[in-house]
Amino acid sequence: MPHQIYMQRCLQLAANGFPAVMPNPMVGCVIVHEDEIIGEGYHIAYGRPHAEVNAINSVKNKDLLKESTLYVNLEPCSHHGKTPPCADLIIEKKIQHVVIGACDPNPQVAGNGIKKLNDAGVQVTSGILREEAQELNKRFYMFHKKKRPFIILKYAKSKDGFMAPAEQKQVWISNEFSQQLVHQWRGEEQAILVGTKTAKIDNPQLNNRFDNNPDPLRLVIDKNLKLSNSLNLFDQRIQTIVINEKDNRSLPKLAYVKMQFDHTLPQQILDYLYSKSIQSLIIEGGAFTLQSFIDQELWDEARVFTGVVELQYGMPAPPLKGEIIQKRMIEKDELIIYRNQVNE
């Protein structure tokens, strides 16, 4: 069978680890002997054995390994982290051919895994379904290549193009099924950000009420520390960062981080998250916060709901220039997902 078939299986397996493996990448591995899969595995969760280890352990007859080909969607690691290097294990088991989807962008690996295998006499074939492999781990690649999180914009707009009414009150634009999907997304990303008005008017919890995936790190912009401590964001149940220009202090699960409030604020936020090893950020509004990131091309994906409600006047939804990569209906809501080609 062609390499692509087995690499596709690696990608399928790898996806099973999302989001439990973060901040590690999603990795799947297949071991093939004479066109038959004799072992497979994936990285199940952060700190647990890597995909290659699980695949090798699943092979019943270990004598076949030295006559087999190992397929993996990401370059095997070559450094000691929470687990030993996978490249060393492959060499130890005398596997003679390794087929790789994409190179690892992590500077601790970045070609060193391939070099270690080559130096040991292992044949390496790389670049099989490279684009698909990189897309699967888009958060991981963005973090290591651009030194910032992968940024997702999320908002809902009315049928006539407004995000909120002129009077400052909460209005639900999307339906309950769209809202459930948003909770699922929150459980898939490591951090979530809202601006001052959104925090004040909507009083969101910014948690994941969809499944058992962890809640994201919450960030709220509050320049002059005028938000009420009675808001849900200050309940100290979930780790929360208050971005402001007055104070640096920490309480249990609540930290105040001082930043300079100028046009560089979006980049300052991203630099802070990078320093905390946060690989993904979802921005849920409001319009001013979203626009500040859009203006600086600091976004990678936008998920925009259009509801059936008409507001007639109010806060216009921010205009977007991006490639439409998905369009679908959720009951009567339309969901369009855009990709920012500038950052590809």
C-alpha positions in Angstrom: 0.0 0.0 0.0 1.2 3.6 -0.6 2.7 5.5 2.3 -0.3 7.9 2.3 -2.7 5.2 3.5 -0.8 4.4 6.6 0.0 8.1 7.3 -3.7 8.9 7.1 -4.3 6.2 9.8 -1.6 7.9 11.9 -3.5 11.2 11.6 -6.8 9.5 12.6 -5.2 8.0 15.7 -3.4 11.2 16.6 -6.7 13.2 16.7 -7.9 10.9 19.5 -5.5 12.7 21.9 -7.1 16.1 21.5 -7.1 18.2 23.7 -5.7 16.0 26.5 -2.2 16.0 25.1 -1.7 19.8 25.1 0.8 21.4 25.2 2.3 18.4 23.5 1.3 17.7 19.8 -1.1 15.1 18.7 0.8 12.1 17.4 -0.3 8.7 16.0 1.9 5.8 15.0 1.4 2.7 12.9 3.8 -0.2 12.5 3.5 -2.2 9.2 5.0 -5.6 8.4 4.6 -6.9 4.8 1.6 -4.6 4.1 -0.1 -5.6 7.3 -0.6 -3.3 10.4 0.8 -5.2 13.4 0.8 -2.4 15.9 -0.6 1.1 16.4 -0.9 3.7 19.1 -1.3 7.4 19.9 -0.2 9.9 22.5 -3.2 9.7 24.9 -2.4 12.6 27.3 0.3 15.0 28.4 2.9 13.2 30.5 1.8 9.8 29.2 3.9 7.5 26.9 4.3 8.8 23.3 2.6 7.3 20.3 5.7 5.4 19.2 6.0 3.7 22.6 2.3 2.7 22.6 2.5 1.4 19.0 5.7 -0.7 19.7 4.2 -2.1 22.9 1.1 -3.2 21.0 3.1 -5.5 18.7 2.6 -9.0 19.9 5.6 -10.5 18.1 8.5 -8.1 18.8 10.8 -10.1 16.5 8.9 -8.6 13.5 9.9 -5.1 14.4 13.3 -5.3 12.8 11.6 -6.2 9.5 8.9 -3.5 9.8 8.2 0.1 8.8 7.1 2.6 11.4 4.8 5.4 10.4 4.3 8.5 12.5 2.8 11.9 11.7 5.5 13.9 13.5 9.2 13.5 13.7 10.2 11.3 16.7 11.5 13.2 19.7 15.2 13.1 20.4 15.4 14.7 23.8 14.5 13.7 27.4 11.3 15.4 28.6 8.7 13.7 30.7 9.4 10.5 28.7 12.6 9.1 27.1 13.4 9.9 23.5 11.3 7.9 21.0 14.2 8.0 18.4 16.3 6.0 20.9 13.5 3.4 21.3 13.2 3.0 17.5 16.9 2.4 17.2 16.9 0.0 20.2 14.2 -2.1 18.5 16.2 -2.2 15.2 13.3 -0.8 13.1 15.0 -0.1 9.8 12.5 2.3 8.0 10.6 5.2 9.5 8.1 7.3 7.5 7.3 10.7 8.9 4.6 13.2 8.1 6.2 16.5 9.2 9.3 17.7 11.0 8.9 18.8 14.6 9.1 22.7 14.9 10.1 22.4 18.6 13.7 23.7 18.8 14.5 20.7 21.1 13.8 18.4 18.2 13.7 20.3 14.9 15.5 17.7 12.7 17.5 16.2 15.5 15.2 13.1 15.7 15.7 12.5 12.0 19.5 13.0 12.3 19.7 10.6 15.2 17.8 7.9 13.2 20.0 8.5 10.1 23.2 8.4 12.1 22.1 5.0 13.4 21.5 3.7 9.9 17.7 3.9 9.9 16.1 4.8 6.5 13.9 7.9 6.9 11.2 9.0 4.5 9.6 12.4 5.4 7.0 14.8 4.1 4.2 12.2 3.6 0.9 14.2 4.0 3.0 17.1 5.3 0.2 19.7 5.0 -2.3 17.5 6.7 0.1 16.7 9.5 0.9 20.4 10.1 -2.8 21.4 10.0 -3.6 18.8 12.7 -1.1 20.4 15.0 -1.7 24.0 13.9 -1.6 25.2 17.5 1.7 23.5 18.2 3.3 24.8 14.9 2.1 28.4 15.5 3.4 28.4 19.1 6.9 27.3 18.0 7.2 29.1 14.7 5.6 32.5 15.6 6.2 32.3 19.3 2.6 33.0 20.1 -0.6 31.1 20.6 -2.9 30.1 17.8 -5.6 32.8 17.8 -9.3 32.0 17.2 -11.8 34.9 17.0 -15.4 33.9 17.9 -18.5 36.1 17.7 -22.1 36.1 16.7 -23.8 38.8 14.6 -27.4 39.5 13.8 -28.9 39.0 10.4 -28.4 42.7 9.6 -24.7 42.6 10.8 -24.7 43.8 14.4 -23.0 42.3 17.4 -24.9 44.0 20.1 -27.8 46.6 20.4 -27.0 50.3 21.0 -28.4 50.1 24.5 -26.0 48.2 26.7 -27.9 45.0 27.5 -27.4 41.3 26.8 -29.1 39.9 23.7 -28.7 36.3 22.6 -28.1 36.2 18.8 -27.1 32.6 18.3 -29.3 29.6 19.2 -28.8 27.1 22.0 -27.1 24.6 19.7 -24.6 27.1 18.6 -24.0 28.1 22.2 -23.4 24.4 23.1 -20.8 24.2 20.3 -19.0 27.3 21.8 -18.7 25.4 25.1 -17.1 22.5 23.3 -14.6 24.9 21.7 -13.8 26.4 25.1 -12.8 22.9 26.3 -10.5 22.6 23.3 -8.4 25.7 23.8 -6.1 26.7 26.6 -7.1 30.3 27.1 -10.0 32.6 26.5 -10.2 36.4 26.4 -12.9 39.1 26.6 -12.9 42.8 26.9 -14.3 45.0 29.6 -17.8 45.7 28.2 -18.4 42.0 27.5 -17.5 41.1 31.0 -19.7 43.8 32.5 -22.8 43.4 30.2 -22.8 39.7 29.6 -21.3 38.6 33.0 -19.9 35.4 31.4 -18.4 32.5 33.2 -16.1 31.6 30.3 -16.0 28.0 31.3 -16.7 24.7 29.6 -20.1 23.3 30.4 -20.1 20.8 27.5 -17.9 18.0 28.6 -15.1 16.9 31.0 -12.3 18.8 29.2 -10.6 21.4 31.4 -11.8 25.0 31.5 -9.5 27.5 29.7 -7.4 30.1 31.4 -9.7 33.2 31.6 -8.4 36.6 30.7 -10.3 39.8 31.0 -9.2 43.3 30.0 -10.0 45.9 32.7 -7.8 48.9 32.2 -8.7 50.9 35.3 -9.9 48.0 37.5 -13.5 49.2 37.4 -15.2 45.8 37.0 -17.2 44.7 39.9 -15.7 41.8 42.0 -19.2 40.3 42.0 -18.9 39.3 38.4 -18.5 35.6 37.5 -15.0 36.2 36.3 -13.9 37.0 39.8 -15.3 33.9 41.5 -11.8 32.4 41.9 -13.1 29.0 40.7 -11.0 29.1 37.5 -7.6 30.6 37.0 -8.2 34.1 35.8 -5.9 36.9 34.6 -7.0 40.6 34.9 -5.1 42.7 32.4 -4.8 46.3 33.6 -2.5 49.3 33.7 -2.5 49.8 37.5 -1.5 46.7 39.5 0.5 43.5 39.7 -0.7 41.1 42.4 -1.9 37.6 42.9 -4.8 35.9 44.8 -5.8 32.3 44.7 -6.7 31.6 41.1 -6.8 35.3 40.3 -3.9 37.4 39.1 -3.7 41.1 38.1 -1.1 41.6 35.4 0.0 45.2 34.5 0.5 46.1 30.9 0.9 49.2 28.8 -2.4 50.2 27.2 -1.5 51.3 23.7 -1.6 49.8 20.2 0.9 47.1 21.4 -1.5 45.6 23.9 -2.6 42.6 21.8 1.1 41.7 21.3 1.8 42.1 25.0 -1.1 39.7 25.8 0.3 37.2 23.3 3.8 37.5 24.7 2.5 36.9 28.2 0.6 33.8 27.1 3.7 32.5 25.2 5.7 32.9 28.4 3.1 30.7 30.2 3.3 28.0 27.4 -0.2 28.7 26.3 -0.6 27.4 22.7 -4.2 28.6 21.9 -6.4 31.5 22.6 -10.0 32.1 21.8 -11.3 35.7 21.8 -15.0 36.0 22.4 -15.4 39.8 22.2 -16.3 42.4 22.4 -16.1 44.3 19.2 -13.3 46.6 20.3 -11.1 43.8 21.5 -11.7 41.7 18.4 -11.0 44.7 16.2 -7.7 45.4 18.0 -6.4 42.0 17.1 -7.8 42.1 13.5 -6.2 45.5 12.8 -2.7 43.9 13.6 -3.4 40.7 11.7 -3.1 38.8 15.0 -5.6 36.1 14.3 -5.5 32.8 12.6 -9.1 31.5 12.5 -12.4 33.3 12.9 -15.7 31.4 13.8 -18.6 33.7 13.0 -22.3 32.9 13.7 -25.0 34.7 11.9 -28.4 34.4 13.7 -31.9 35.1 12.5 -32.3 38.1 14.9 -32.4 41.6 13.4 -31.2 44.4 15.6 -31.6 47.3 13.1 -28.9 49.4 14.8 -26.2 48.9 17.3 -22.5 47.8 17.4 -21.5 46.6 13.9 -19.7 43.3 13.7 -16.0 43.7 12.7 -15.3 43.2 9.0 -13.1 40.3 8.1 -10.8 39.5 5.2 -10.0 35.8 5.1 -10.4 32.6 3.3 -13.7 30.7 4.0 -12.7 27.2 5.0 -16.1 26.0 6.3 -19.7 27.0 6.0 -22.6 25.1 7.7 -26.0 25.6 9.3 -26.7 24.9 12.9 -30.5 24.9 13.0 -31.2 28.4 11.6 -27.8 29.9 12.5 -25.1 30.1 9.8 -21.6 29.3 10.9 -18.7 30.5 8.7 -15.1 29.7 9.6 -12.4 31.9 8.1 -8.6 31.4 7.9 -6.2 34.3 7.9 -4.0 33.6 4.9 -1.5 36.4 6.0 -0.2 34.2 8.8 0.1 30.9 6.9 
